[in-house]
Amino acid sequence: MLMIPGPTPVPEQALLALARAPIGHRSGDFSKVFADVTAKLQWLHQTQHEVLILTASGTGAMEAGIINFLRRGDRVLVGENGKFGERWGDVCDAYGLQTERVKAPWGHPLDPEVFRERLTADSAKTIKAVIITHSETSTGVLNDLVTINRYVQDHGTALIMVDAVTSMGATSVPMDEWGLDVVASGSQKGYMIPPGLGFVAVGPRAWEAYKTSDLPRYYLDLGKARKDGAKNTTPFTTSVNMVMALQASLSMMQREGLASIFARHHRQQQATRAAVTAMGLGLLAGDHCASPSITAVLPPAGVDAEKVRSHLKKHFDIVVAGGQDQLSGKIFRLGHLGFVADRDILAALAALEATLQQLGHAFPAGAGISAAIAQLGQA
């Protein structure tokens, strides 16, 4: 049972689509599927603009989102308050961009005022892009994209590029309403299918910048993907069965409806956080910046985070994620993202209660489950 922030559980409808014999990726039948999937992706992104499909991971989608719309030596601001924010800074460095990192401690949100100050001071308009991780998967922090984006819009020329890998499909990211330029995500998170597809939604300001971009690219050239996407195909061989699975999962999401999807993720986030607190554990991210997708948990004194993970896997066959880099061994992360029902939340939290008791952590029996039930009952 996967209770990690990706890969996430896969529904039966998507698994059955994966099990079908593949059809030709240049066939008329596949073009019809591709057109339907593209329309559904636009629905999820709340956009009329292109949402391009790459056979790549979320990292590939994000790299494509950066390199297609910038020039060598461009000045960019990159928000870094976790592993993935740092990764995008490294990508910018690899392509010779002038990378300026706006940092916050891991577990804390990025400060929008720092971005405002940098952008306001840029009277020469040398800042070409601001790159933000919306939901920082490594820490369970949801950054204030709305405010940071407002400052980017006030700047007038900088593009806003968003890593929405663990926020897309869990919380509202209305691309057109917010005026976002580039939004990248990956299939193994809120989309409820295995790893293998990346998505890049692109707005008109970014396409204008594409015309003068001179960074090297070939497979990740989004101009090629746009041209072929208009004909309901792809420039290179795509993962046919993954696209079929995506059609199934997006159809499920449409039946549930965006408002219900976002409400479910919020409800499960609140239940998880309430239960963890009631068990006497700590929360890395504060209530004001908690991701709807991941809860990063600080174990109690005397209980090793990796022992909690090991015990859950050995005795309950439940997998939770560990800490990364500087948080390795210091936290464990509970995923509540994608195809996760309230039942799954209760099962995982009950197993966590039993694990903590068996590892010698004392707290009132049933406290965590009772707190979770109270939150879930408010729906």
Long-range contacts (C-beta under 8 A, 24 or more apart in sequence): 1-316, 1-317, 1-318, 1-319, 1-344, 1-347, 1-348, 2-319, 2-335, 3-318, 3-319, 3-320, 3-334, 3-335, 3-336, 3-340, 3-344, 3-348, 4-319, 4-320, 4-321, 4-333, 4-335, 5-137, 5-166, 5-189, 5-293, 5-294, 5-321, 5-333, 5-335, 5-337, 6-137, 6-165, 6-166, 6-186, 6-188, 6-189, 6-195, 6-335, 6-337, 7-188, 7-194, 7-195, 8-188, 8-189, 8-190, 8-192, 8-335, 8-337, 8-338, 8-339, 8-340, 9-192, 9-338, 9-339, 9-340, 9-344, 10-192, 10-193, 10-194, 10-245, 10-249, 10-339, 11-192, 11-248, 11-249, 11-252, 11-339, 13-248, 13-249, 13-251, 13-252, 14-192, 14-193, 14-245, 14-246, 14-248, 14-249, 15-245, 16-248, 17-241, 17-244, 17-245, 17-247, 17-248, 18-193, 18-194, 18-241, 18-242, 18-244, 18-245, 20-241, 20-244, 22-240, 22-241, 23-240, 24-240, 25-233, 25-234, 25-237, 25-238, 25-240, 26-233, 30-233, 30-240, 30-243, 31-231, 31-232, 31-233, 32-232, 33-243, 33-244, 33-247, 34-232, 34-233, 34-234, 34-243, 35-232, 36-247, 37-243, 37-246, 37-247, 37-250, 38-229, 38-232, 40-247, 40-250, 40-251, 40-253, 40-254, 41-199, 41-201, 41-250, 43-250, 43-254, 43-258, 44-168, 44-169, 44-250, 44-253, 44-258, 45-168, 45-173, 45-175, 45-183, 45-201, 46-172, 46-173, 46-174, 46-175, 46-176, 46-177, 46-258, 47-174, 47-175, 47-176, 47-201, 47-203, 48-176, 49-175, 49-176, 49-201, 49-202, 49-203, 49-204, 50-201, 50-202, 50-226, 50-229, 51-199, 51-200, 51-201, 51-202, 52-199, 52-200, 52-201, 52-202, 52-222, 52-225, 52-226, 52-229, 53-197, 53-198, 53-199, 53-225, 53-229, 53-234, 53-238, 53-243, 54-197, 54-198, 54-199, 54-200, 54-220, 54-225, 55-196, 55-197, 55-198, 55-234, 55-236, 55-237, 55-238, 55-239, 55-242, 56-197, 56-198, 56-220, 57-186, 57-195, 57-196, 57-198, 58-163, 58-165, 58-184, 58-185, 58-186, 58-188, 58-189, 58-198, 59-87, 59-186, 59-198, 60-198, 60-220, 61-165, 61-184, 61-185, 61-186, 61-198, 61-199, 61-200, 62-87, 62-88, 62-91, 62-163, 62-165, 62-184, 62-198, 63-91, 63-220, 64-184, 64-198, 64-200, 64-217, 64-220, 64-222, 65-161, 65-182, 65-183, 65-184, 65-200, 65-202, 65-222, 66-91, 66-92, 66-95, 66-97, 66-129, 66-131, 66-161, 66-182, 67-91, 67-95, 67-213, 67-215, 67-216, 67-217, 67-220, 68-206, 68-210, 68-213, 68-215, 68-217, 68-220, 68-221, 68-222, 68-223, 69-129, 69-159, 69-161, 69-181, 69-182, 69-206, 69-209, 69-210, 69-213, 70-95, 70-97, 70-128, 70-129, 70-209, 70-213, 70-215, 71-128, 71-212, 71-213, 71-214, 71-215, 72-96, 72-97, 72-214, 72-215, 73-97, 73-98, 74-98, 74-128, 74-129, 75-100, 75-126, 75-127, 75-128, 76-100, 76-127, 76-128, 76-129, 76-130, 76-131, 77-101, 77-102, 77-115, 77-118, 77-119, 77-127, 77-129, 77-130, 77-131, 77-158, 78-102, 78-130, 78-131, 79-104, 79-110, 79-115, 79-130, 79-131, 79-132, 79-133, 79-143, 79-148, 80-104, 81-105, 81-106, 81-107, 81-108, 81-109, 81-110, 81-133, 81-136, 81-139, 81-141, 81-143, 82-106, 82-133, 82-136, 82-137, 82-138, 82-139, 82-141, 83-136, 83-137, 83-138, 83-324, 83-325, 84-133, 84-136, 84-137, 84-138, 84-163, 84-165, 85-110, 85-132, 85-133, 85-136, 85-163, 88-131, 88-133, 88-163, 89-131, 92-131, 95-215, 95-216, 106-138, 106-139, 106-284, 106-326, 106-327, 107-139, 107-141, 107-284, 107-285, 107-296, 108-141, 108-289, 109-141, 109-142, 109-143, 109-144, 109-288, 109-289, 110-143, 110-144, 110-148, 112-144, 112-147, 112-148, 112-151, 115-148, 115-151, 115-152, 116-151, 119-151, 119-152, 119-154, 119-155, 119-158, 120-151, 120-154, 120-155, 122-155, 122-158, 125-155, 125-156, 125-157, 125-158, 127-155, 127-157, 127-158, 128-157, 128-158, 128-159, 128-209, 129-158, 129-159, 129-160, 129-161, 130-158, 130-159, 130-160, 130-161, 131-161, 131-162, 131-163, 132-160, 132-161, 132-162, 132-163, 133-162, 133-163, 134-162, 134-163, 134-164, 134-166, 134-167, 134-173, 135-164, 135-165, 135-166, 135-167, 135-170, 135-171, 135-291, 135-292, 135-293, 135-294, 136-291, 137-165, 137-166, 137-291, 137-293, 137-294, 138-323, 138-324, 138-325, 138-327, 139-284, 139-285, 139-296, 139-327, 140-284, 140-285, 140-290, 140-291, 140-293, 140-294, 140-295, 140-296, 140-333, 141-284, 141-285, 141-289, 141-290, 141-291, 142-167, 142-171, 142-285, 142-289, 142-290, 142-291, 142-292, 143-289, 144-289, 145-173, 145-178, 146-178, 149-178, 149-179, 149-180, 153-179, 159-205, 159-206, 159-209, 165-189, 166-190, 166-291, 166-293, 166-294, 166-337, 167-291, 167-292, 167-293, 168-199, 169-253, 169-261, 169-337, 169-338, 170-261, 170-262, 170-265, 170-291, 170-292, 170-293, 170-337, 170-338, 171-262, 171-265, 171-266, 171-292, 171-293, 172-258, 172-262, 175-201, 175-203, 176-203, 179-203, 181-205, 181-206, 182-206, 187-242, 187-246, 189-293, 189-337, 189-338, 190-293, 190-337, 190-338, 191-246, 191-249, 191-250, 191-338, 192-249, 192-252, 192-253, 192-338, 192-339, 193-242, 193-245, 193-246, 193-249, 194-242, 194-245, 196-239, 196-242, 197-239, 197-242, 197-243, 197-246, 200-225, 202-226, 249-339, 262-292, 263-379, 265-292, 265-293, 265-336, 265-337, 266-292, 267-342, 267-375, 267-376, 267-378, 267-379, 268-336, 268-340, 268-342, 268-345, 268-376, 269-293, 269-295, 269-336, 270-375, 271-342, 271-345, 271-349, 271-371, 271-372, 271-373, 271-375, 271-376, 272-334, 272-336, 272-345, 272-349, 272-372, 274-371, 274-372, 274-374, 274-375, 275-349, 275-352, 275-368, 275-369, 275-371, 275-372, 275-375, 276-334, 276-368, 277-371, 278-363, 278-364, 278-367, 278-368, 278-370, 278-371, 279-352, 279-353, 279-356, 279-361, 279-363, 279-367, 279-368, 280-361, 280-363, 281-356, 284-327, 284-331, 292-336, 292-337, 293-335, 293-336, 293-337, 294-321, 294-333, 294-334, 294-335, 294-336, 294-337, 295-333, 295-334, 295-336, 296-323, 296-327, 296-331, 296-332, 296-333, 297-331, 297-332, 297-333, 297-334, 298-330, 298-331, 299-331, 299-332, 300-356, 300-361, 302-360, 302-361, 303-356, 303-359, 303-360, 303-361, 304-329, 305-329, 305-330, 305-331, 305-332, 306-332, 307-359, 308-332, 308-352, 308-355, 308-356, 308-359, 311-355, 311-358, 311-359, 312-351, 312-352, 312-355, 315-351, 315-354, 315-355, 315-358, 316-351, 316-354, 316-355, 318-347, 318-348, 318-351, 320-348, 342-376, 345-372, 345-376, 346-372, 346-373, 346-376
